[in-house]
């Protein structure tokens, strides 16, 4: 029997669990604020992009391609490739949210980012069954991202290079922190190594961001094919 629920208590737990990753999101949200100003977006355009597109890595990539000769097809294709990982993430949460109906499932999935997906899936592995946990974490990340976009434009308008303050490393630091939270033992290492090797190989030989999808698919396949008795071993 599925005991999934959707409560205010779950919302609060999710928000609290995701505060630390949200702080990291805030830092590289400042980077997006800076880059959006440099790309020529107005305050309203940048804030609306963060509020309604709400796709950190894709927004940063879009700023790299933004300009007078904007190639819309290139932006769409690049962001599509980067966000294909959400297909795998959505499949992972389907058994959890499916019984609650489309309104709660898809409404909450809008708020699903890498950070709250990671914290919620870790909570699910510990026995959490309240789908509002995902929404609470998503609200923490969404709020941090939107606030940082505005502050990035307001406070760093004269900053030419975010890397000068080390802000460019925030994105990597957040994902390294999330990765450690998923470690369950030595049995997790082979899929991680496969994912890393596949990403590096594709990055070396293919242009664009295909390495993100390649790493996700290779790691997922390696995890699915490993012997059942080795899963979760310490």
Secondary structure, DSSP 8 states (H G I E B T S, - for coil): ----B--HHHHHHHHHHTHHHHHHHHHHHHHHHHHHHHHT--HHHHHHIIIII--HHHHHHHHHH-STT--HHHHHHHHHHHHTHHHHHHHHHHHHHGGG-HHHHHHHHTT--HHHHHHHHHHHHTT--BTHHHHHHHHHHHHHHHHHHHHHHHH-TT-S-GGGGTGGGHHHHHHHHHHHHT--SGGGHHHHHHHHHHHHHHHHHSSTTHHHHHHHHHHHHHHHHS-GGGTT--
